[in-house]
Amino acid sequence: MPGLKSYLKDPFLKSLYEEVRDSGPIRSISVDITHKCNLRCTGCYFFSEGMERAGKQGDEEAFDDFITRELDRGTNFVTIVGGEPGLVPDRLRKLHANFRVNVASNGLITIPQAGLETLPIGVAVWGDHDTDSRLRGDGSKDFFTQAQENYRNDPRAFWYYTVAPGCAHEIESVVEQCVSLGQPVLFNYYSDIEERGGLLGYRQGFDRVRDEIDRMIERHPEWIFTTRYFNDVVTSGRLFEQHWGFDVCTNLSNNHAGNLQRLETGAPSNPHFRAYNADFSTTRRCCTGTERDCASCFDTWEHFSWIMVHMRRHLGSREDFTRWLTTMYVFYLVNRLVNYEIGMTLLPEIHDRLAALESQVHLQKFHA
C-alpha cells in the first residue's frame, strides 16, 4: 500500500519534505500591531469589522509584556497586520528580533532596513492602477506606482495581490509589472465584506480569476508563490469532502469564547493560534473576522492553514501528497522558513509538477 515512505523515494519530494520538517513545527499567532492606518481601503476587514475599536491601543509596556507572554507560551511565528505596520517600525523590530514573522503592508511608506533586513514584506496591490486607486482611495492617487517606487530593488518584498472576482482581466498586466521589478507575487482573493457586489461580489465566483492565475503560473513559474492546488482550493471552497466555513476553518483563537463549541467538535485546527487585537491582550474569533459570515472569507493565510493541518488526508495518494507538500513548501518559502535563495530556484519544478498532475486528471476525465 502506498504511503509517505514510498512517496519520499522521489528525491525532489524528499528534499522539500526534509526542509519543511527541519524548519520545525509552527506555533503561530497574528497580531494587530497598531490601530493606525494611512488608508481606508474598500473592503478592508480591519475597519469593515470595526477592529480598531477592539480595546484601547496598547502602549509600549503592554507590547513588551505581550512579547514576553507569547515567548513563554511557545509562539515562534507571528503574522503582523493592523492598521499599517510600517507606521510603527520599532515594534516591527521587536517582533522580528524574537519571532519568525511575516508582515503585510499597504506599501505607501518604506519599512526601514535597519534591524529588518530579512523581514518578509507582503506589499499590497488590489488591481491595476485605476482599480487599486479606486479601492484604496478616491481614485485621485496612484498608490500602485508609489508602492513600486518604495520597494523597487528591495529583496524583502513580494507583491500581495488581492483580486476581485470581476477584475480577472487585470491580472496579466499587474503581474507583468510586479515581476518586471524582480519580485514574486502571492495572490489573495477579494472578500467583499461590505456587500458592494458588482465587480467585487464574491457570489459570482472566482472561475475566471482561477484560470488567469493558472495562466500566470504557467507564464512566470519562477515568480508566483500561489500553487495551482492552492488556487483551486480557495476559489472552489473545497478540500476533499469539506466545504469552507467556520466549521472547518483552522485559524481560530483558542481562547475565544465564540470558538469553544467549534474547537470541541474535534475537527482539525491550529491548537496554538490566537488573533490578538491591538491592545495586545484580547483576542477575536479569527484573523479576519468578528461577526461576518465566513462564506465571504477568501483570505490566503486562513486557507494555507486549512490545507496545512490536513497532511494525513493528503497521504492517500502520491498525487495528493505532492499537492500538499508543494503548497506547504511555498508557504514556508514565502515566510522564509526555508532557505529562500534555494527555494526560489525550486519554484519552476514545483509548478511543473502540479501542472503535470492536472494534465493527468484532465486526460483521465477525457477517457472516462
Secondary structure, 3 states (H helix, E strand, C coil): CCCHHHHCCCHHHHHHHHHHHHCCCCCEEEEECCCCCCCCCCCCHHHHCCHHHCCCCCCHHHHHHHHHHHHHHCCCEEEEECCCHHHCHHHHHHHHHHCEEEEEECCCCCCCCCCCCCCCEEEEECCCHHHHHHHHCCCCCCHHHHHHHHHCCCCCEEEEEEECHHHHHHHHHHHHHHHHCCCCEEEEECCCCCCCCHHHCHHHCCHHHHHHHHHHHHHCCCCECCCHHHHHHHHHCEECCEECCCCCCCCECCCCHHHHHHHCCCCCCCCCCCEECCCCCCEECECCCCCCCHHHCCCHHHHHHHHHCCCHHHHHCHHHHHHHHHHHHHHHHHCCCCCHHHHHHHHHHHHHHHHHHHHHHHHHHHHC
